[in-house]
Amino acid sequence: MTNNAYLSPVGFRFLAHRGLAVAADGRLLDENTAEAFVRALEAGATHLETDVQASKDGVAVICHDADLLRIAGVNSKVADLTWQQLSELRLEHGSSLITLEQALTRFTNAKFNIDIKDAASVEPTVAAIKSLGATDRVLVSSFSEKRRIAAISQLPGVATSASASRLLKIWFAWRFGFKRQLSKLLSDIDALQLPVSRGAFRFDSEAFIAEIARHAVELHFWTINDPMLARVLRARGAHGIVSDRIDDIIVALAE
């Protein structure tokens, strides 16, 4: 484990997937926006899961999709527009995009789980974290091992989770009893953030969860919107749930 601060204090983690895009009165909010983050924190989320894309002029912008069609009805890619142009857009429910720096600045007490979505986003993400001294309150990762390594190598001590390829190597090492290899693969990882299954691979068995936890690595399952499934995963030893409806999950697990 590299960063105890990000996963402190000890407890179950409620990670709001792109914030919480539903207001208390049921109105829909725009994902990955200040409004969605405020709502998630109000609901009791312990961590904010988010994504970063790079603008044309190299700004780390919080946005999941590479293009803007789904969230803003604009047939352009994030990478094709400057931050000034992006900041002037209005999303489906009236909110605006924000930068990673703006999010880290506004939500100074929040812990962010950051997925770097493309190669161009690595440097501006690192720069934003460094400029605000936010290393202890972020986890940085990517589905790409190359992007993950490129980012964390510039952020000594930052928390990180396994990329997609690293996760499969970990699963195979566990499945076939390669204990030394498993230990090595987990040595610089703070968490596995993973689906219940992917194709023929299942990651939710009690045996797998227990073995990973034995290496002081947490398991956070995504994207879990079914309260019953969340209860099952916690009972099997999961350390956290990533959900679009973190409010419902928090209520269900408190019962």
N, C-alpha and C positions, 0 to 999 in steps of 0.2 A: 504494500500500500504506500502511495506517495504523499497523499494529502489528507491528514486527519481533520483539518479544519472544515473542509467541505462536507464531510459526513459526520459532523459533530453538532449537537450531542447525539448520543446513541438513541436510536428510536426507529420507528417505522417511517419510511419515506413516502410522502404523497407528492408525486411529480405531476404538475399540471401541463398536459400536452398542448403546447402552443398557447398556454394560458387557459382561461376558462371563458369560452365564447358564448356564454349564456348569462344574462343579467339575473339578479335576484327575482325580478318580476316576470321572468320568462322571455324577455326580449333577446333576440339574437345579437351578438356582438361580433366584431371582426377578430379573427384569430391573430395571435402574434402581435398584438397591439398593446399600448399602454392600458387601455380600458380592460382588455382581457387579462392582463397581468394583475391589475388592481383587484379585479373580481376574484381571481384565483387565490390571491393572498388573503382577501377577506373571508373566503370560504375555508381557509385553513391549510392551503397547500404549503408544504415545507420547501419545495423546490419548483422552479419554473423551467420547463423544457422548451427549448426554442431552436431556431435555425438561422443560419447566416448565409446570405448571398452577397456578392460584391457588385456594386454599381459600376457604371462605365468609368467613373473617375476614382475608383478604388476605395469606396466607403463600405464598411461592413454594415449591411442593411438586414434587419430582422425580417425574414420572409422564407417560407418553406419552398414554394414553387420557383422554378427557374423563370417562368413567365408570369404575367399578371392577368391572364384571361379569367381564371377562376375567381380570383379575389377582388378584381377591380374592373373586369370587363374590357381590359385593354390588351390588344394583341401585340404586345411587346415583351421582350425579355428584360429582366432586371438589369442584366449586364449591358443592355443597349441604351440605357438611360442614365443621366447623371443623377447624383443625389438631389440636386435642386429640382429636377423634373419629377423624380419619384416622390419627393416631399409634398408636391402640389396635387398628387392624385388623391382621390377619395375612394375608399374601399366600399364594398357592397353595402355595409351598414353604417357608413358615414365617418369611419375613423381614418387615420392617416398611418402610413408606415413610419417606423422609427428606426434609428440606427442602434447598433449595439452599444455605442458609447452613451447615447441618450438613455437607454434602458438601464445600464449599469450606474449611471449618474443619478437617475430618478429613484431607482429602487436600491438604495444603498445597503439595506439590510437583507435583501433577497439573495438567494443562491440560484445561479443560472446553470442549466445543463445545455451546453451549446453544441449543436451539430453543424459542422462546417460542410456546406453543400457542394462547393466546387473549389478547384485549385486557386482561383483568383481571390478567394475569400480568406485564405490562410494568413497572409501578411496583414491585412486590415484588422482581422480578428485579434491577432497577436498584439498589434499596435494599440488597439482600444483597451485591451486587458492590462497591458503594461502601463499605459498612460494614466490609468485610474488606480493602479496598484491593487487590482481586483483578483489576483491569482488565487487567493485563499477562498474566494466565494464563487468560483466557477469550476465546472467540469467541462473539459474540451475533448471532443471526439469527432469521429466521422465514420461513415460506412466504408470509406477508403482508408486502408492502412497507411498509404503514402501520405495522404493529407493529415492524418492523425499524428504521425511521427513528425512531419514538417512543422506542425503547430506546437506540440508539446516539447520538442527539442529546444524551442526558443522561450519556454515558460517553465524553468526549473521548479519542480515541486508541485506543479499543477495536477489536479485530479483528472483522471481519464478513464474511459470505458473502452471495451474492446471493439475493434472494427468488425465488419462482417466476416472477413477472411480469418481474422484471429479467433473469433468465436467458434468457427467450424474446426479450426485446429485444436482448440481447447476441448471441444466435444469429442473429437476423435481420440485425443490423448486420454481422456477420461474413459471413454467406451472400451478402449483396448488395453487399458491398464498401464499406460506409459507414464508412470508417476514422476519421473525426473523431468520429462518433457513438459508435463502438465504444470509442475511447479515453476519451471522457467517461463512458460507462456503467461502465467498469472503474476509473475514477480513484479511487474511494473504497472499492474492494472488495479484500479480501485473498485470497479464495478463491472458486472456484465449487465448490459441493458439489452433485453432480448425478447423475442416473441415466445409464446408458449410452444410454438412449433414452426418449422419451415420445411415444407415438403415432407420427406420421410423422417426428418430429424425432429425429435421432441426434446425440449429443454426444461420441462416442468416436473420431472420425476423427483421424488424425495431424495433418492440416492445421488443424483447429479447436483441438486441444490446443496445438499449436506457436504459433498466433497468440495465444491467451490467455496462454501462458507468456511470450511476448515483451513483454507488458505488466506483467511481474512479478507476475502473479496465479496462484496455484496451482489445480490441479484435483484434487478429491478425489471419487472415484466411490463411490456407494452403490446398494443394499446388496449388496455383492459377497461371496458365500459360496463361490463356485467358485474354487479356487486357480488353475486354468488360465486363467480369465478375468482374474484379478488379475495374472498374469504378462503377459498380452497388453496390458493397460492400462498397466502400468508400462513395457513395451517401447515403447509408443506415446508415452510422455512424461508419464503421470499422475504426480502428486506424492504421492498418498495413496489409501488404500483404507479405506472404512467397511464394517465387517463384523460380523455376529452371531457369527462364529467367528474372531475376530481371531487366536486361537492357531494355527489351521490356516493362515491366510494368512501369518503371520509365518514359520512353518516352511517353507511352500512357496516364499516369496520369498527365503529364505536358501539354498536349494538351488542 
